[in-house]
């Protein structure tokens, strides 16, 4: 139960309380993007002091977006851009424009093959995050724009997803000024 007036105030409109919250919202038709989302969630949940919310884009509310400290959005690659179902969530977020400023953002995608539009899909998601004023961290070691997996994530792809989830959670903690122990 929240103890201070500020904690009670925050809890009154954000049911996740005072922990760092990482929201992972995705659309998946074949199940591959959902598998990536779960692997990212697993990595983020390994960081102490972090609560992970995993939701389909259709079931993600504007309140979910506002209450999250970090938002990770995922979609299959469709003609080099995100799926309409994820774009609908972004379109709905116009109603809360300005409320996502300073939150950590990240993107992921699944595709049918190499050089099939995964990077442009990631950039289409990141572009919307930047319009919201979100903070998107690049990755100097490869897959610079976010996680892109061909087909069902396995082996090294699962490790990559978990590492990215952990990295997003750790950045959200650093930016919040709270320390995880």
N, C-alpha and C positions, 0 to 999 in steps of 0.2 A: 504494500500500500504506500503511495507517495506520502512523503513526510513534510515537505516544505510547501508553502503556498504556491511557489513557482511550479514545482513538480505536479501538484494537484491541477493547476491551470493547464499545463501541457497535457496531462492525462485526460482532461475533460474533452479535448477534441482530437487527440491522437491516442488511440487505444493501445499503442505499442509501448507507451511509457517513456522512460528516460534512457533506455538502451539505444545504441546506434542501430538504426533499422536499414537493412538493404532490401529493397523491393526488386524482385526479378519478375518482369512481365514479358510474356511472349505469345506468339501465335505459332501453332504447329499443326500441320495437316497430316503428315506421315508419322510423326512421333520423334523424328530426328532433332528438331529444334527443342522439343520438350526435354529430350535426353541431355542436350547441351545445358539447358536451363537448370536441370537437376544437378549436374556436375558443378556448375558455377555456384549454385546454392550450397552444395556440400563444402566447397572451399571457403566460402564466406562464413559459413556457420562454424568453422574451425577456429575462428578468431574470437577470443574471449570478449564478452561485452557486446556482442552483435546478435541481433535477432533478424532472421531472414524470413521474408514473406515471398512466396512463390505463387504467382497468379497468372491465369490466362489473360491476354489483353482484353478480351470481351468482359471479363469479370473484374478488371482493375477499375477502381473508382478514382475520381479526382482527389478525394480525401486520402486514398492510398498514396498517391503521388505527393501530396502536400506533407504527409506525415513521415515520409521516407527521408533518410539522410543521404542515401545513395540509390540511384535508379539504374537498373540494367535492363535494356530492352533487346528483345530478340525476335527474329523473323527468318523464315526461309527466303532465299533469293528468288525473286520473281522478276524476270526481265531486267535485272540489275538494280532493282529497288525493293523496298520492304513490301510485305503483303498488305492488302487493303485493311485487314483486321487490326494490324498494328498502327497503320496510318490513321485509322479511325480514333484510336486512343490519343494519338498526338493531336489530331484535329479537335477532339473534345477538350484537350488541355488548354486551348485558347482561353477558356473561361477562367483559368487560374494563372494566366500569364503574369509573370513577375514573382510568383510564389515559389518557383523552382530555382531561382537565382542562388548560386553558391553551392548547390547540391552536387554531389559527385555523379557523373553519368558514364555509362559504358554501353557498348553494343556487341551483339553477336549474331551470327547467321549460320545457316546450313545451306549447302548448295549441292547440285548434282554432279559437279566436276570442277576441276581446276580451270581458272580463267573463265568462269561462267557468270561473273558479275558480283561476286561476294564483296569485293572492296567497295564498289559503288553502292551496294546495299548498306554496308556499314556506314559509309559516308552520308547516306540519306538519313539515317537515324541520328548520327552525330550532328548533322546540320540542324535538325530540330532541337537537339539538346543545347546547342550553342545559341540558338535564337532565344531559348528560355534563360540563358545566362548561366548554364550549368558548367561545371568543371570536368573536362574529359582528359584523362591521362593517357598519353601515348605509350607505346611499348617499344623500346629501342632494340630489343633482342629478336624481333620478328613479329609478324602479324601486328603491325604498328597501329592499326585502326581499331582492332578488337578481334574477338575470336571468330574464325571462319573454319568450319569443319565440312569436309566433303562426306555426305552420307551420315551414317550412324556413328557417333563418337566412340572410339575404342582406343585402348592402349595409350599412346602418347597424347592423343587428342583429349582424352579424359583428364589426364594430368594437366594439360594446358588450360582446360576449362576450370579446374579446381584452383590452379595457381592464379588465374585472373580473378576468380571470386574472392580469394584471399586478399589479393592486391587491392581490389576495390574497397573491401571492408577496412583494410588497414589505412587507406587514404582517407576514408570517411572519418575514422577515429582521429587521425592526425589533424585534419581540418577542423574537427569539432573542439579540439583542445583537450579532449579527454584522453586518458592513457589506458591502454588495455594491459592487463597484467596476467 
